[in-house]
Amino acid sequence: MEKRLVLILLYAWPFFELLQGYLYADESKSITNLAAISVQVGALLCVAVHGVKHRSFTPIAILSGYVIVVEVIRIIFYGHGAKEMLFDLSPLVRGLFLFFSIDIFLEKFKLESSVKKYIFYSWLMVCLLIAFSAVSGVGLKTYEKFDSGYKFYFAANNEITLVVALLAVYLIINSGILRAAFVLVVSAVTFLVIGTKGGFLYIVVGICAFYFSRAMLERNVGKTAFLFSSSAALVVLILANVDFFLQASIGFLSTYSSGASKLLEKIEYVGAYSALVGERDGLVLSALAAFWNGSITQQIFGLSFFEYAKSFYIWNEPRFAEVDGVDVLCGWGWLGFFLYVLFFLLLYKREMAAGSRKPGDTAISIDVKPAARNMALITAFLVAGNTGGHAVLFSYPMVAFALVLARNGRAV
């Protein structure tokens, strides 16, 4: 019974997002914050009742200890009260807690069939609702200031783009040619309707990372070298012809994307490159300047997200850099950044251990596809968070990430 309650909460997640967007637009995340806490508590209680190996809780114990120490320091030195503490605890920590809670829950109960159904259902529902918004005009604009883009009542366009891309990469890798093509086309149209740019990049990165990871895990030196050299050559080609690719991207987006009005206006006052990256070049420089101007204590433990949000302003409102690595560094300091990097390194290590072939293994004795798929999803998620932001800092992307990365009883 308790397992079903946790699954119901996970299946209901898109509706939490919609209700939150309908009631508060972008002004509050209280509903999904409450849902995140409910999923975490429910998942961990469910696992604890049925028993679980102690080591599964090690990451949560480390995070808990770190958070307690840092918050005590902030209370003593910064005079933080309840409001500041709640603001600080909502990003990073809640996201990582949420991931580990769902991951442990899924590993314990081996709910692979439920997860696969959820992924397709969630992806299709989001795409259809955004399409409905474009046709009917119902819902929120992606960019209210520019009166452009459609996102139904999903509050945050960066997060919903990341979720669609992440689920799409999973579906494409696990589908036949026709279904994969269907998912790719529908996802691309969805990105154009929302008016965001990053989704295309995340899917390309995910698919390329899958083939590279698979060749590497299969120890196919020739294929690995070919894919690596081809990727390097493509990067060199783009850098050598950056103006051409910038103009081609702008031409495509300004013709087909519903966010074209925002893009074209931004190009006029910040230039083509900065407009394509959402002005994150300037935001990152401002954020790092605020970080380096802080005290040694602030650099070690962070400015705190409450103070960091007020450290620089864009359009007369507090902003983050919307680059996860930078936001984690500034908000939680070098120690928090270390935990952020360690989180991804441990995930890569887990998948490499699950998919690596040992001497004497044959192609039949081990299937590297699940590990290669998961490594590709980790890469796409990491790239998304450091180009579009809000991957580890908010709940919905972490829910999707935990579900597509589910181990379901694999060896590691």
N, C-alpha and C positions, 0 to 999 in steps of 0.2 A: 504493500500500500504506500509506504513512504517513498519507495523508488518511483512510483507513478507520480507522486506529488512533485518531486524534483523534475521529472521529465515534463510534466504539465507546465511548470514554471519556465523551462527552457523553450518549449514550443510556443508559449505565450509571449516570448520576448519581443517579437516585432510589434505586438499589440501594445506592450508597455511603451515602446518608442513612439507609436502613433498617438496614444493617449497623452503622453508627455508633450509631444509637438502640438497637438490640438489645444491643450490647456495653456501651455506656457511658451510655445514657439522655441526660441533659443535661450530664453531667460532662466530656465531652471532645469536641472536634471534630477530632481528629487524622486520622481517615480522610478526611474531606472536605478538610482542609487539604492532605493528600498528593495527593488527586485534583486539587485546584486547581493545585498546582504542576505536576503531570503534564500537565494540559491546556495550561497556559501554555507550558511548555517545548516540548511536542509541537507545538502550533500555531505558535509562533514559528520553531522549527527547520524545520517543513514549509514555511512561507512563505519563509524565508530561502533554503532549498535551491532553490526554484522561482523566486526573485527577486521583489522587491516595491519599489515606489517608496519612497525614503528618508523622505519626509515622513510616511508612515504610522506610522513609529516615533517621531515627534516627541513625542507625549504620554507614551510610555513613557520616553523619555530625560529629559524634564522631571521626571517623577515619581521616577525613579531618582536624579537629582541632588539633588532636594529631600530624599529619604529619607536619603541618605548624609550630607548636611550636618547634618540634624537629629539623626541618631543619633550622629554625632561630638560634637555639642554635648552631648547627653545623657550620653555616656560621660565627657566631661570635667567637666561641671558636676554631674551627678547620680550619677556613679559606676555607671552601668548596666552590667550584665554580660550574659551570653548569654541568661539566662532573661527578663530585662526586654526585651531587644531583640527576641526572638522574639514576645513578647506584643504589643509595640508594632507589629510588622510585620504581624501577622495580620489586623487590621481594615483599613479604608479602602484601604491600599496594595494589599493582595492582591486586594481586590474590584475596584479600578480596573484593576490589571494584568490580572486575569482577563477583564474586559469587553473591554479593548482587544485582548488576544490573540485572543479568539474573533471579535471584530468584524473584525479584519484578516484572519484565516483565512477567514471566510465571504465577505468581499468579494473576496478573491483567487480563490477556487475556485467562486464562484457556486453554492452548494449549496442553492438555494431549495426544491427538491422535498424534499430530506432534512430541511430545517428544518421545513417544514410538517407532514410526517409526525411528526416528533419532538414538536412542540407538542401535537398531538391525542393522541398516544400517552401522553405524560407527564401531561397533564391528566386523561385518563380513568383511567390507572393509579392515580394518587394518590387520586382520588375513590372508586374502587372499593375500594381497600385500606382507606380510612378508613370506608367503609360497612361493610365486612367486620368491622372492629374494633368498630363499634357493635353489630352483630348478635351477634358471638361473644364479645365482651369480651376478645379477644386484643390485646395490645399495651400501650402506655403511656397513662396518663391525661394529658389536657392539663394539668390542674392537680392534681398529686398531693396537695397540702396540703388541697384542698377535695374530693378524690375525685370530680372531675367532668370531663367531656369525653373524647372518644376521638380518638386520632391515629395509631393503629397503632404502628409503630416509628419514625415521623418524630420526630426529637429536639426540634425547636424549633417550637412552634405559630405564633409570629409569622411565621417565614420560610415555612412551608408554606402558611399563609393567603395571604400575599402572592403566592407562586408560583401557586397555584390562581387567584387573582383576575387576575393578569397574563396568564396563558395564556387564561383565560376571555374577557377583554376582546378579545384578539387573535382568538379563534375567533368571538365574537359579531359583530365588525365584518366579518369575512370570510365570513360564512355567510348563507344564506337565512333566512327568518323562522322556519321550523319548527326547523331545526338550532340557530339562535341561541336560541330559546326553550328547547330541550332543554339547551343548555349553561348558560343562566342558571338554570334550575330546579335542575339537578344541583349546580351550584356553590353556590347558596343553601342547599340541604340539607346539603352538605358543611360549610359554615361553621357551621350549627346543630349538626351532629354534633361538630365540633371544639370548639365552645363559644366561638369568638372573634367579635368584633363588626366588626372593621375591613374584612373582605372585602366586605361589602355596600357600604360607602362607596367602596372602590377601584373597584368595577365601575361604580357610578353616575358617579363622577368621570371614569372612562375613556370611557364612552359619551358623556357630555355634552361632554367635551373634543374628542372626534372630530368631532361635528357642528359645534362652534364653529370648530375648526381648518379643517375643510373649507370652511365658508362664508368664512372669512378668506382662505384660499389662493385661492379662486375669485374673490376680490374682490367678493363679493356683499354690498354695504354694508347693504342692507335686512335680509337674513337674519342677518348678523353683529350688527347693532344689536338685532334682535328677541331673539336668543339671549342676548346680553349683558344686556339689560334684564330679560329673564325670569329669568335666573340671579340678578341683583341683587335682584329683587323677592322671589324665593324665600328668599334669605338674610335679607332684612329681615323677611319673614313668620316665619321660624324664630326669629330673635332676639327679635321682638316677642312670641312665644308660646313662649318657651324651656321654661317649666315643663310646658306641655302636651306638647311633643315629647319632653321627657325622660321623662315618665310613660308616654307611648305606646311609646317605645323600650323602657323597662324592662318594661312589660306584655307586649310581644311576646317579648322575650328570656327573661323569666322563665317564660313559658308554653311556648316551643318550643325554646329553646337548651339543650343538655346542660351548658353552663357556668353554668346559672341559680343553682346553690347558691353558687358563688363570687361572682357578681354581687350576690345578695341579702345575703350576709354582709358584703361590702364596703360596700354602701349603708348598713348600720347604723352603721359607724364612720367612714366618710369622706364620706358624702353621695352623692346620685344622680349629680351631674356628675362628680366625681372617680372614682367607680366606673366610669362609662361610658368614661372616657378612660384607664382602667387606672392611676389615680393618677399619671399623667404630669405633671399640674400640679405636684404636690409634688416629684416627681423632678427636673423641670426647674429649679425654684427652688433645690433643694439643689445641683444640678450647677453652676449659674451662680454660686452663692455660693462654691463651692470654686474656681471658675475666677478670679473677681475677687479672691479672697484670695491668689492666687498672685503671684509676682514678675513683673516686666516680661518677663523672658526666658521664663517659663512661659506668659505670655499670648500672646507672639509665636509660640513654637514648640510650645506645649501642655504640659500637665502630664505627658504620656505616658500611654498607656492603662493601663500597669501601675500607675502611681500614682493615676490617675483612678478606676480600679476600686475602690480602697481609700478614696476620698475621702468616701464616705457609705454608710451601710448601711441596708438594709431587711430585716426578718426575720432580722437577724444574719448577713447575707451581703452581699458587695460587689455593687453594682448600677451599671448605667449608667442614663441618663435614658430610654433607648429612644426617643429622638427624634434621628434621624441628624444633623441640623444642629447640635444642642447637643453630642452626643457627639463629633462631629468637631472642633468648636470647642475643647472641653475637652481632648481627647486629642492634637490636632495643632495647636492654636493658630490664630491669625488667618491664618497662611500656609496651613495645611492647609484651613481653612474657605474661603479664596479658591480653592484648587484644586477643592474640592468644588462650589462655586457655578459655577466656570468649566466644569467637566465638563458640567453640565446645560445651561449657556448654549451651549456648542459643539454639543451634540446638537440643541438647538432650532434653532440657526443652520443646521446641516447639513440638517435636514428642511425648513426654510423655503426654503433655496436650491434644494432638489430639487423642491419643489412649487409655488413661486411662479410665477405667470404673468407673462410679459413682454408689453409692448405688441405687438399683432399676433397673439398666441397665440389659438388657438380652443379650444373645449371638447374637440375631438378631438386637438389637437396635444400636450396634456399631461394626464396623469392625476394629479390631486392626491390621490387616495385613499390611496396608500401613505404619502405624507408626512403627511397628516392623521392616519392610523392611528398612525404612529410618534410624532407629537407628542402624541397622546392617551395612548399607552403611557408616554411620558416623564413626562407630568403625573401619571398614576395612580401610577407608581413613586415620584415625588417626594413626592406626598401620603402614600403608604403609609409611606415611610421617616420622615416627620416626624409621623406619628400613631401608627404601630405599631412603628417602629424596625427596625433590623437589615437595611435594604435594601442599602446599600453596604458594610456591615460584615461580611457573611457571604457564603459562596460560592454557595449554591443560587439565591438571588434574582438574583445577578449573572449566573449562567449563563443563567437564564430570560430576563433582561432583554436580554442580548446576542443571544440567539436570536430573540426576537420583534422586535428592532430591526434585524435583518440587512438590509443594503443590497442585497446580491445584484447588484452591478454597476450600480446606478442612477447617474444622472449625477453625483451628488456623494457 
